[in-house]
Amino acid sequence: MMWLLLAFLSAFLLGFYDVFKKRSLRDNAVIPVLFLNTLFSSLIFLPFILASSGGWLSEDSLFYTHSYGWAEHRYILLKSVIVLCSWLCGYFGMKNLPITIVGPINATRPVMVLIGALTFMGEHLNVWQWVGVTIAIISFYLMSRSGKKEGIDFKHNKWIALVVLANVFGAVSGLYDRYLMAPVGVGVGLDKMAVQSWYNIYQFFMMGIMLLVLWYPHRHRTTPFHWDWCIILISVFLSAADFVYFYALSQDEAMISIVSMIRRGSVVVSFLFGAMLFHEKNLKAKVFDLALVLLSMLFLFIGSK
């Protein structure tokens, strides 16, 4: 049950990450915000890498980061590319859509993870869990109807398409995470701290190139960048949420399909702040959609006990 509790804690932290991300992107340039996110996230984990390689951290420590060669780092580099694709799509979508729309859409990501887990990882769901997944699928359809009331056509809106694409990349990342940390023979058997630390550092260099090549030369013709202290909080809450998430996945009995679904419970936090802080519209219909998402979480939790 430890992995279930960790998944719920990760969901809580992830909700605040979404709120600070939305706040930071308001009338702000996406690429610099994402670049700074990768910078601060890298700075959070760099001391653990240095302390581990210098022998200042014991291998028994929760924060010990194993050293690997290129044979292992190539897997982490691929992880960085997948996550960065998801973030780029998700950040642009988040900037241009209400968080009370984006949050519930993100909450349907585990359905994609589920299909992958059933197909490639041999996971099996019981009746309670299948009911939960079915309710989540129905909620996505109802969300599309709620969006139309705000002039958002799910079929023809490019920002909706980007959010959906972000979720596809996110689902691939979730399945890949389980493979990276599964024991050798089943997966790669990588240390969770090494994966989280190095994928942030690789992303920092990738975003640095994008900043210099794609944004900086055209910065006067696009949305200007302005500093917001919430940018630091994006990195803090994301790093904490991912740390707990990776720790949950490192448990032998953890099921990626269930962990991914529970993490999407973060929509509760983002939805409440969307109503209170951003004063978004059409909340009554969205509350019903959210209630279905939460009901799906409940069925999954019952089925996992």
Wavefront OBJ file of the C-alpha trace (Angstrom):
o trace
v 0.000 0.000 0.000
v 2.987 2.351 0.382
v 3.110 2.920 -3.377
v -0.570 3.960 -3.356
v -0.017 6.560 -0.625
v 3.014 7.907 -2.482
v 0.941 8.190 -5.651
v -1.687 10.281 -3.815
v 1.010 12.543 -2.347
v 2.487 13.005 -5.817
v -0.966 13.970 -7.120
v -1.334 16.651 -4.421
v 2.057 18.179 -5.260
v 1.380 17.949 -8.987
v -1.780 19.997 -8.566
v 0.191 22.931 -7.162
v 2.722 22.506 -9.985
v -0.098 23.027 -12.507
v -1.344 26.110 -10.670
v 2.079 27.777 -10.566
v 2.652 26.826 -14.202
v -0.601 28.502 -15.251
v 0.245 31.583 -13.172
v 3.763 31.846 -14.648
v 2.531 31.508 -18.230
v -0.040 34.296 -17.982
v 0.941 36.842 -20.679
v 4.422 35.337 -20.690
v 6.737 33.687 -23.224
v 6.592 29.887 -22.999
v 10.139 28.899 -23.984
v 11.978 31.086 -21.387
v 9.626 29.877 -18.639
v 10.264 26.250 -19.574
v 14.012 26.912 -19.829
v 14.091 28.370 -16.317
v 12.032 25.445 -15.038
v 14.669 23.002 -16.325
v 17.447 25.214 -14.911
v 16.027 25.346 -11.377
v 15.110 21.647 -11.448
v 18.690 20.811 -12.452
v 20.059 22.977 -9.637
v 17.874 21.100 -7.135
v 19.388 17.733 -8.084
v 22.970 18.725 -8.933
v 24.107 18.705 -5.260
v 22.918 15.093 -4.894
v 24.899 14.041 -7.981
v 28.049 15.753 -6.689
v 27.611 14.474 -3.118
v 27.082 10.908 -4.356
v 30.051 10.902 -6.727
v 32.245 12.513 -4.028
v 31.351 9.868 -1.460
v 29.584 12.293 0.866
v 26.279 10.443 0.535
v 25.897 6.840 1.625
v 24.486 4.347 -0.865
v 21.770 3.673 1.703
v 20.598 7.278 1.489
v 17.262 8.014 -0.164
v 18.987 10.737 -2.190
v 22.008 8.732 -3.328
v 22.464 9.038 -7.102
v 24.218 6.173 -8.860
v 26.835 6.883 -11.509
v 26.276 5.282 -14.905
v 28.042 5.086 -18.245
v 26.714 5.900 -21.703
v 25.012 2.482 -21.934
v 22.584 3.624 -19.203
v 22.565 7.355 -19.931
v 21.233 6.843 -23.428
v 18.011 5.533 -21.882
v 17.764 8.625 -19.676
v 18.458 10.886 -22.661
v 15.527 9.315 -24.509
v 13.390 9.921 -21.420
v 14.404 13.608 -21.559
v 13.328 13.933 -25.195
v 9.943 12.327 -24.521
v 9.229 14.503 -21.471
v 10.372 17.689 -23.187
v 8.012 17.027 -26.112
v 5.194 16.574 -23.609
v 6.105 19.752 -21.730
v 6.371 21.921 -24.842
v 2.927 20.850 -26.026
v 1.454 21.078 -22.534
v 2.894 24.528 -21.723
v 1.566 26.102 -24.924
v -1.819 24.481 -24.336
v -1.925 25.555 -20.683
v -1.118 29.157 -21.600
v -4.014 29.434 -24.041
v -6.751 27.403 -22.324
v -8.589 27.598 -18.978
v -6.922 25.439 -16.316
v -10.383 24.040 -15.514
v -10.365 22.547 -19.043
v -6.713 21.469 -19.165
v -6.773 19.778 -15.748
v -9.616 17.361 -16.478
v -8.170 16.578 -19.933
v -4.854 15.711 -18.290
v -6.770 13.509 -15.879
v -7.655 11.200 -18.781
v -3.990 10.477 -19.545
v -3.969 7.252 -17.494
v -6.384 5.698 -19.982
v -3.556 5.822 -22.532
v -1.143 4.464 -19.927
v -3.599 1.694 -19.159
v -3.769 0.577 -22.783
v 0.016 0.493 -22.924
v 0.329 -1.310 -19.583
v -2.153 -3.973 -20.656
v -0.523 -4.348 -24.058
v 3.176 -4.271 -23.220
v 3.581 -4.934 -19.485
v 1.117 -7.699 -18.802
v -0.814 -5.781 -16.157
v -4.397 -6.887 -15.471
v -7.300 -4.907 -14.074
v -10.167 -6.219 -11.977
v -13.843 -5.246 -12.330
v -13.579 -2.216 -9.989
v -10.628 -0.850 -11.943
v -12.355 -1.350 -15.296
v -15.381 0.585 -14.014
v -13.058 3.419 -12.995
v -11.449 3.547 -16.429
v -14.840 3.540 -18.177
v -16.034 6.479 -16.076
v -12.834 8.392 -16.951
v -13.511 7.900 -20.666
v -17.090 9.146 -20.283
v -15.827 12.218 -18.412
v -13.621 13.186 -21.384
v -16.663 13.205 -23.675
v -18.562 15.406 -21.230
v -15.572 17.757 -20.950
v -15.727 18.348 -24.698
v -19.371 19.417 -24.301
v -18.472 21.778 -21.451
v -15.707 23.299 -23.563
v -18.117 24.187 -26.362
v -19.961 26.525 -23.991
v -16.749 28.594 -23.823
v -16.254 28.525 -27.570
v -13.676 25.738 -27.406
v -14.243 23.160 -30.135
v -12.326 20.061 -29.101
v -12.176 18.821 -32.704
v -10.736 21.966 -34.288
v -8.886 23.811 -31.519
v -5.090 23.645 -31.896
v -4.501 24.229 -28.182
v -6.725 21.285 -27.290
v -4.776 19.228 -29.846
v -1.511 20.226 -28.159
v -2.827 19.258 -24.705
v -3.951 15.881 -26.058
v -0.571 15.406 -27.748
v 1.146 16.323 -24.471
v -0.851 13.574 -22.805
v 0.178 11.046 -25.455
v 3.846 11.856 -24.844
v 3.158 11.817 -21.101
v 1.607 8.355 -21.327
v 4.617 7.063 -23.267
v 6.865 8.611 -20.602
v 4.917 6.914 -17.817
v 5.246 3.479 -19.423
v 8.917 4.128 -20.127
v 9.487 5.092 -16.474
v 8.269 1.700 -15.340
v 10.572 0.021 -17.856
v 13.580 2.102 -16.764
v 13.205 1.200 -13.094
v 12.018 -2.386 -13.444
v 14.627 -5.020 -12.405
v 17.184 -6.072 -15.000
v 15.679 -8.753 -17.178
v 12.282 -7.075 -17.104
v 13.571 -3.534 -17.554
v 16.793 -1.519 -17.359
v 17.057 -1.478 -13.546
v 18.076 2.181 -13.200
v 18.211 4.112 -9.934
v 15.245 6.489 -9.534
v 17.404 9.419 -8.405
v 19.733 9.026 -11.381
v 16.798 9.064 -13.789
v 15.186 12.143 -12.256
v 18.448 14.064 -11.811
v 19.931 13.485 -15.232
v 16.780 13.834 -17.303
v 16.364 17.341 -15.861
v 19.966 18.220 -16.687
v 19.670 16.909 -20.247
v 16.487 18.931 -20.693
v 18.242 22.066 -19.459
v 20.779 21.839 -22.288
v 18.078 21.057 -24.851
v 16.000 24.030 -23.735
v 19.110 26.227 -23.752
v 19.573 25.474 -27.454
v 15.890 26.131 -28.161
v 16.047 29.410 -26.242
v 19.031 30.662 -28.253
v 17.927 29.379 -31.648
v 14.124 29.632 -31.654
v 13.133 32.307 -29.125
v 15.936 34.827 -28.583
v 16.331 35.960 -32.240
v 12.562 36.558 -32.509
v 11.840 37.737 -28.952
v 10.711 41.231 -30.049
v 8.048 39.782 -32.364
v 6.533 37.343 -29.881
v 5.058 37.468 -26.389
v 7.648 39.193 -24.157
v 9.147 37.419 -21.162
v 8.733 38.801 -17.653
v 10.032 37.333 -14.415
v 7.561 35.732 -12.007
v 8.552 34.145 -8.686
v 6.073 31.359 -9.396
v 8.577 30.033 -11.960
v 10.781 28.804 -9.102
v 7.768 27.169 -7.456
v 7.069 25.272 -10.689
v 10.436 23.538 -10.343
v 10.118 22.946 -6.589
v 6.703 21.305 -6.737
v 7.429 19.362 -9.927
v 10.681 18.003 -8.503
v 8.938 16.965 -5.278
v 6.011 15.384 -7.151
v 8.308 13.451 -9.487
v 10.563 12.317 -6.639
v 7.602 10.778 -4.808
v 6.300 9.340 -8.096
v 9.601 7.646 -8.959
v 9.837 6.312 -5.413
v 6.369 4.790 -5.807
v 7.347 3.143 -9.092
v 10.465 1.672 -7.482
v 8.210 -0.486 -5.290
v 8.015 -4.009 -6.734
v 4.245 -4.273 -6.371
v 3.499 -0.883 -7.997
v 1.242 -0.851 -11.057
v 1.976 1.976 -13.486
v -1.625 2.007 -14.742
v -2.907 2.727 -11.203
v -0.122 5.121 -10.178
v -0.696 7.164 -13.330
v -4.447 7.319 -12.714
v -4.061 8.426 -9.096
v -1.556 11.133 -10.062
v -4.203 12.712 -12.236
v -6.115 13.422 -9.037
v -4.011 16.596 -9.112
v -6.917 18.034 -11.088
v -8.726 18.692 -7.787
v -6.097 21.206 -6.663
v -5.783 22.883 -10.069
v -9.565 23.049 -10.473
v -10.113 24.741 -7.095
v -7.436 27.331 -7.828
v -8.836 27.842 -11.326
v -12.139 28.798 -9.720
v -10.740 30.913 -6.864
v -7.574 32.458 -8.317
v -8.225 32.657 -12.062
v -12.029 33.163 -11.843
v -12.754 30.849 -14.752
v -16.238 30.348 -16.208
v -18.827 27.593 -16.647
v -17.821 25.961 -13.378
v -21.107 24.147 -12.706
v -20.782 21.893 -15.748
v -17.071 21.403 -15.087
v -17.738 20.392 -11.479
v -19.834 17.482 -12.743
v -17.033 16.468 -15.129
v -14.568 16.685 -12.248
v -16.843 14.623 -10.024
v -16.772 11.822 -12.609
v -12.968 11.937 -12.683
v -12.876 11.665 -8.893
v -15.384 8.820 -8.972
v -13.127 6.966 -11.394
v -10.232 7.487 -8.953
v -12.358 6.029 -6.145
v -13.150 2.873 -8.100
v -9.484 2.432 -8.975
v -8.462 2.861 -5.340
v -11.042 0.315 -4.140
v -9.933 -2.110 -6.821
v -6.297 -1.754 -5.755
v -6.799 -2.577 -2.051
l 1 2 3 4 5 6 7 8 9 10 11 12 13 14 15 16 17 18 19 20 21 22 23 24 25 26 27 28 29 30 31 32 33 34 35 36 37 38 39 40 41 42 43 44 45 46 47 48 49 50 51 52 53 54 55 56 57 58 59 60 61 62 63 64 65 66 67 68 69 70 71 72 73 74 75 76 77 78 79 80 81 82 83 84 85 86 87 88 89 90 91 92 93 94 95 96 97 98 99 100 101 102 103 104 105 106 107 108 109 110 111 112 113 114 115 116 117 118 119 120 121 122 123 124 125 126 127 128 129 130 131 132 133 134 135 136 137 138 139 140 141 142 143 144 145 146 147 148 149 150 151 152 153 154 155 156 157 158 159 160 161 162 163 164 165 166 167 168 169 170 171 172 173 174 175 176 177 178 179 180 181 182 183 184 185 186 187 188 189 190 191 192 193 194 195 196 197 198 199 200 201 202 203 204 205 206 207 208 209 210 211 212 213 214 215 216 217 218 219 220 221 222 223 224 225 226 227 228 229 230 231 232 233 234 235 236 237 238 239 240 241 242 243 244 245 246 247 248 249 250 251 252 253 254 255 256 257 258 259 260 261 262 263 264 265 266 267 268 269 270 271 272 273 274 275 276 277 278 279 280 281 282 283 284 285 286 287 288 289 290 291 292 293 294 295 296 297 298 299 300 301 302 303 304 305
